[in-house]
Each structure stands twice: as structure tokens, then as C-alpha cells.
């Protein structure tokens, strides 16, 4: 295998935001999201995800064009096609666009609200023909595909286009940016201000733009795993942690102790030695870290988080122990790394309560 990185790009803010929306689509909405681990930015394409162990790749090109025609759509597929004919095998290809094409181009059996569909299942035959024409023209226009064009006849290229389209999906990405952030929580009941969620989206976009600035143009990969060494990627846990940190308004990884938990410990463990207190704090922090990075319990984590968050929001005067007592037992028992220690669970509640108070002070005062 030998893959040369080409056609990386720098975009304006509007296009950049749509790429971020495409990234969040992959992480929170794509049907393969539970398989994905790495999210490469502007390396193979706008966004490309990869599984951790078997290196299965899912490729995404994003185009924030609200006046999409079938032929234009075909032209936009060219970087996906470039990867299709490369020495790397990709599982599937996705073009994200902000809205549906004109209704006359869409098959009658496609539900009007369908968000993801294979292109061959989405478009009428005549529209599909125009997609193929647009892609064929763009393939012949791109210098990075000159070698491929010279090595193949038009008939072969058109046959490959048809095969490629059977593995390619169009994604109608009309979801609000704030909702994409909220999708991280695996639970949509959290009462969070839209401005706050928009700020988190912008922070992810800015982090994504920093990765885009790393120049890898014309570098060659001998194996897919070498892409990780280029440091142009997120892992899903990084972004989930960022969202969690911002919502509780605390840097979860800096060993901070909220004052409400310090008061709890002072009241309940006044006879503890300094060493015993340090061990208690370390256990609490380590258990929370294990919980948030546990891939197998992320849905349980966010469901429980939302339940606690809303309890605190609805009962702002309750102490952390009173919130714990009010929490239904089934929520407590589901949390693998927290359920065996009341102290650890109360520390978790203290983190969230501390964040809720900070959130209310910043966004309601």
C-alpha cells in the first residue's frame, strides 16, 4: 500500500462549520458510530473515521451548498472517488449536504424526511445519470487523477463510477448545530441554553481548524495506521469529554475538588488522616475518569448524568447527599465504576451540582 495525501484545503467559517457538523454527524448519528474511534481531519478527506483495531475507514466529504443539482452533486463526489480508486480500502463514502435536492430528482419511495440514503436509492434514474456525468467530468479535470485517467478507458471509468455510487451515501445534514452537541448526551432531556451549546460547537470547530492547519500535503502513508502518527485526528472520547467538561463547567481532568464535596468530606470524615483523604479523593477522580472513558456504558453514563443534572436544576437548594437519596436506585446500580461507593457517587453529583450553579450564574444572571 502507498497512499499520497493530496487536495487538502483551508475553508471559510461557513464551510468550516459545516465540516464540524459533519464530524458530529459521524460521532453521534451515523449508524456505524459505535465502531468508530479515530476521526481524521483534512487528511484523507474533510473527515474520515477509522475503527481502532481493524482499521475500517468511513470517508466524508461535506459541501454546504443549498442550490444542489444532480450534476453538481456528482462533481462534489470527486475526492471520495479518488479514495475509492486508491490503494486504501474504505468501507463506505458519505457526501453531507444541507438540504434535499429538488423533489423531481428524488425517488418517490424515499421518505421526505429521510436523512441518509445510498445515492442509487435516493435519486431518480435521470438524476443519477447526471450525477455520473458530473463526476466523470470532474475526474477528467483533476490533476491528482491524471494518472488514473491515463491508465483507464472511459468505459472502465464509467463502470467504476457505477460501482462507487453503490457504496456512497448522501446525508441531508439539516440538524441545528446545538442539537448536534446535545446528541453527545445520548439523552435529549437536558435543559441547556442554546447559546451555551453553540459556544461548545464553536469550540469544537476551532479545535478542528487547528488540526486542519497541520500541513501533510504530498506526504505518503505506507500503512493506514501511520495516519495516527500525523496527529491530525480526534478520538471520540476527547470530544465527549470536552462536552462533558463544558456542561459541568469544570476541567474534569485537572483533579479539581468542588467545594460542596470538600464540605461533605469534612463533615463525614473529620478523623481521616491526610493520607486517607488523599486516597479518597484519588479514588473518586479515577472512578469518574474510568466511567466517562468506558465505551460500553456511555449511554448509561449520559442517561444518569441527565437525570442528576435535571434533579439539581429542579431542586437547587438540595445538598449533594439529598440529591443522592432522591436518585432512583436503578440509576445508581447501572454505573459500573460508581455504584460500589457512595462517596464516589456523591463526588460525581457534586461535580454536576457545581457545574449547574456555574451555568446558572453565567447564563441567567
C-alpha positions in Angstrom: 0.0 0.0 0.0 1.2 3.5 -0.8 -1.2 6.5 -0.3 -0.1 10.0 -1.1 -2.1 12.7 0.7 -3.4 15.4 -1.7 -6.0 18.1 -2.2 -6.1 19.2 1.5 -7.7 22.6 1.9 -8.4 25.7 4.0 -12.0 26.9 4.2 -14.1 29.9 5.3 -16.0 29.9 8.5 -19.3 28.8 6.9 -17.7 25.8 5.2 -15.7 25.1 8.3 -18.8 25.0 10.5 -20.4 22.5 8.1 -17.4 20.3 8.3 -17.8 20.4 12.1 -21.4 19.4 11.7 -20.3 16.5 9.5 -17.8 15.4 12.2 -20.5 15.5 14.8 -22.8 13.6 12.5 -20.3 10.8 12.3 -19.8 10.7 16.1 -23.4 10.9 17.1 -25.8 10.0 14.3 -24.0 7.7 11.8 -25.2 4.0 12.0 -21.6 2.9 12.4 -20.7 5.3 15.2 -20.2 2.7 17.8 -17.4 1.1 15.7 -15.5 4.4 15.2 -12.6 5.6 17.2 -10.3 7.9 15.3 -11.6 11.0 13.4 -9.0 12.3 10.9 -9.4 16.0 9.9 -8.5 17.0 6.3 -6.2 14.1 5.8 -7.9 11.5 3.6 -10.9 13.9 3.1 -12.8 16.5 5.1 -13.4 14.0 7.8 -12.6 10.3 7.9 -13.3 8.0 10.7 -11.5 4.7 11.5 -12.1 1.8 13.8 -9.4 1.2 16.5 -8.4 -2.4 15.8 -9.2 -3.5 12.3 -8.7 -0.1 10.6 -12.0 0.1 8.8 -12.4 3.6 7.2 -15.5 5.7 6.6 -15.0 8.7 4.4 -16.9 12.0 4.4 -16.9 14.9 2.0 -19.0 17.9 3.1 -20.5 20.6 0.8 -22.5 23.4 2.3 -24.3 24.2 -1.0 -28.1 24.9 -0.7 -28.5 25.0 -4.5 -27.5 21.5 -5.3 -28.2 19.9 -8.7 -27.5 16.3 -9.6 -24.6 17.2 -11.9 -23.1 19.5 -9.2 -23.5 16.7 -6.6 -21.6 14.4 -9.0 -18.7 16.9 -9.2 -18.6 17.1 -5.4 -18.0 13.4 -5.1 -14.6 13.5 -6.8 -12.4 13.4 -3.6 -14.5 10.4 -2.4 -13.9 8.7 -5.7 -10.2 9.5 -5.5 -10.1 7.5 -2.3 -12.3 4.7 -3.9 -9.7 4.1 -6.6 -6.7 4.5 -4.2 -4.7 1.7 -2.6 -6.7 2.0 0.6 -10.0 0.2 1.1 -12.8 2.3 2.6 -16.0 0.7 3.9 -18.3 3.5 2.7 -18.5 7.0 1.5 -20.7 9.9 2.5 -21.5 13.3 1.0 -23.1 15.7 3.5 -25.2 18.5 2.1 -27.5 21.0 4.0 -30.8 20.2 2.2 -32.6 17.9 -0.2 -32.3 18.2 -4.0 -35.3 19.4 -6.0 -38.2 17.0 -5.4 -38.3 16.0 -9.1 -34.9 14.4 -8.7 -35.8 12.2 -5.7 -37.3 8.8 -5.9 -41.0 8.7 -4.9 -40.5 5.9 -2.4 -37.9 8.0 -0.5 -39.4 9.5 2.7 -39.2 13.3 2.6 -37.6 13.3 6.0 -35.0 10.6 5.3 -31.6 11.9 6.3 -29.3 9.2 5.0 -29.6 7.1 1.8 -27.5 5.5 -0.8 -27.3 7.7 -3.8 -28.6 5.0 -6.0 -31.7 4.6 -3.7 -32.2 8.3 -3.3 -32.2 9.7 -6.9 -34.4 9.1 -9.9 -32.6 7.4 -12.8 -32.2 10.6 -14.9 -30.8 12.5 -11.9 -28.4 9.6 -11.2 -27.2 9.7 -14.8 -26.4 13.4 -14.4 -24.5 12.6 -11.2 -22.4 10.2 -13.1 -21.8 12.7 -15.8 -20.7 15.4 -13.3 -18.4 13.0 -11.6 -16.9 11.8 -14.9 -16.2 15.4 -16.0 -14.6 16.3 -12.6 -12.4 13.1 -12.7 -11.0 14.3 -16.0 -10.5 17.8 -14.7 -8.5 17.0 -11.6 -4.7 16.8 -11.9 -4.4 14.4 -9.0 -6.4 11.9 -11.0 -4.4 12.3 -14.3 -2.6 9.0 -13.8 -5.8 7.2 -13.2 -7.5 8.7 -16.3 -4.5 7.9 -18.5 -4.4 4.3 -17.2 -8.1 3.6 -17.9 -10.6 3.9 -20.8 -13.7 5.9 -20.5 -15.8 2.7 -20.4 -13.8 1.4 -17.4 -14.0 4.7 -15.5 -17.8 4.9 -16.0 -18.2 1.3 -14.8 -16.1 2.2 -11.7 -18.3 5.2 -11.1 -21.4 3.0 -11.1 -19.8 0.6 -8.6 -18.6 3.6 -6.5 -22.1 5.1 -6.3 -23.5 1.8 -4.9 -21.2 2.4 -1.8 -21.9 6.1 -1.5 -24.4 7.8 0.7 -25.9 11.3 0.7 -26.6 12.7 4.1 -29.1 15.6 4.5 -27.5 17.4 7.4 -30.1 20.0 8.3 -29.8 19.5 12.1 -29.1 22.6 14.2 -25.6 22.8 15.5 -26.8 23.0 19.1 -28.7 19.7 18.6 -25.6 18.0 17.3 -23.8 18.9 20.5 -26.7 17.7 22.6 -26.7 14.4 20.7 -23.5 13.6 22.6 -25.5 13.0 25.7 -27.5 10.0 24.3 -30.4 11.7 26.0 -32.2 14.8 24.8 -33.9 15.9 28.0 -31.1 18.1 29.3 -32.2 21.7 29.8 -29.2 23.7 28.5 -29.3 27.2 26.9 -28.8 27.2 23.1 -26.2 29.9 23.3 -24.2 27.7 25.6 -24.4 24.7 23.2 -23.5 27.0 20.3 -20.4 28.0 22.2 -19.4 24.4 22.6 -20.0 23.7 18.9 -17.7 26.7 18.1 -15.0 25.4 20.4 -15.1 22.0 18.6 -14.9 23.8 15.3 -11.9 25.9 16.4 -10.1 22.7 17.6 -10.9 21.1 14.2 -9.5 24.1 12.4 -6.2 23.8 14.4 -5.9 20.2 13.1 -6.6 21.5 9.6 -3.6 23.8 9.8 -1.2 20.8 10.2 0.3 20.5 6.7 0.5 17.0 5.4 0.2 17.7 1.6 2.1 15.2 -0.5 3.2 13.0 2.4 3.0 9.3 1.8 1.4 6.6 4.0 2.8 3.1 3.7 0.2 1.6 6.1 -3.1 3.1 7.3 -2.0 3.1 10.9 0.7 5.7 10.1 -2.1 8.3 9.8 -2.4 8.3 13.6 1.2 9.5 13.9 0.4 12.7 11.9 -1.6 14.0 14.9 -4.5 15.2 12.7 -7.2 13.4 14.5 -9.6 13.4 17.4 -10.7 10.3 19.3 -14.4 10.1 20.2 -13.7 10.2 23.9 -11.8 13.5 23.6 -14.8 15.3 22.2 -17.3 13.6 24.6 -15.0 14.7 27.5 -14.9 18.3 26.1 -18.7 18.4 26.0 -19.0 16.9 29.5 -16.4 19.4 30.9 -18.1 22.4 29.4 -21.6 21.4 30.6 -20.4 20.9 34.2 -18.1 23.9 33.7 -15.1 22.2 35.2 -11.9 20.7 33.7 -12.7 17.1 34.6 -9.1 16.1 34.1 -7.3 18.6 36.4 -8.0 16.8 39.7 -10.1 19.7 41.0 -12.4 19.2 44.0 -15.7 21.1 44.2 -16.2 22.9 47.5 -19.5 21.1 48.1 -17.7 17.8 48.2 -14.9 19.2 50.4 -17.6 20.2 52.9 -19.2 16.7 52.7 -15.8 15.0 53.4 -15.1 17.4 56.3 -18.4 16.6 57.9 -18.2 12.8 57.4 -14.5 12.1 57.7 -13.2 14.5 60.2 -11.0 11.8 61.8 -9.3 10.9 58.5 -5.6 11.3 58.2 -4.1 13.4 55.3 -3.1 10.2 53.5 -6.6 8.7 53.9 -8.2 11.9 52.5 -5.8 11.9 49.5 -6.7 8.2 48.8 -10.4 9.0 48.9 -10.0 11.9 46.5 -7.9 9.8 44.2 -10.4 7.0 44.1 -13.2 9.5 43.3 -11.4 11.1 40.5 -10.1 7.8 39.0 -13.6 6.3 39.1 -15.1 9.2 37.2 -12.4 9.0 34.6 -12.9 5.3 34.1 -16.7 5.9 33.8 -16.5 8.6 31.1 -14.0 6.6 29.1 -15.9 3.3 29.3 -17.2 2.8 25.7 -19.6 0.1 26.8 -21.5 2.3 29.3 -21.6 5.7 27.6 -25.4 5.5 27.1 -26.0 4.6 30.8 -23.5 7.4 31.8 -25.3 10.1 29.8 -28.7 9.0 30.9 -27.7 9.1 34.5 -25.9 12.3 34.0 -29.0 13.9 32.6 -31.2 12.6 35.4 -28.9 14.1 38.1 -28.5 17.3 36.1 -32.2 17.8 35.9 -32.8 16.8 39.5 -30.3 19.5 40.6 -31.8 22.1 38.2 -35.3 21.4 39.6 -34.2 21.3 43.2 -31.4 23.9 43.5 -31.5 24.0 47.3 -30.9 20.3 47.9 -27.5 19.2 49.2 -25.4 16.6 47.3 -26.4 13.9 49.8 -30.1 14.8 49.4 -29.8 14.5 45.6 -28.2 11.1 46.0 -31.0 10.0 48.3 -33.6 11.3 45.7 -31.9 9.5 42.8 -33.7 6.2 41.9 -31.8 3.1 42.7 -31.8 1.8 39.2 -29.7 4.8 38.0 -27.2 4.2 40.8 -26.9 0.5 40.1 -26.2 0.9 36.4 -23.0 3.0 36.8 -20.3 0.3 36.8 -17.4 2.3 38.4 -19.6 4.3 40.8 -22.2 2.0 42.2 -20.0 0.3 44.8 -19.0 3.6 46.6 -21.5 6.1 47.9 -18.6 8.6 48.3 -17.6 8.3 44.6 -21.3 8.7 43.5 -21.7 11.8 45.7 -18.5 13.2 44.3 -20.0 12.7 40.8 -23.1 14.6 41.9 -21.0 17.3 43.5 -19.2 17.9 40.1 -22.6 18.2 38.3 -24.1 20.5 41.0 -21.1 22.7 40.9 -21.4 23.0 37.1 -25.1 23.7 37.3 -24.5 26.6 39.7 -21.8 28.0 37.4 -24.1 27.6 34.4 -27.0 29.4 36.1 -24.7 32.2 37.2 -23.3 32.7 33.7 -26.4 32.3 31.5 -29.2 33.5 33.7 -27.8 36.5 35.6 
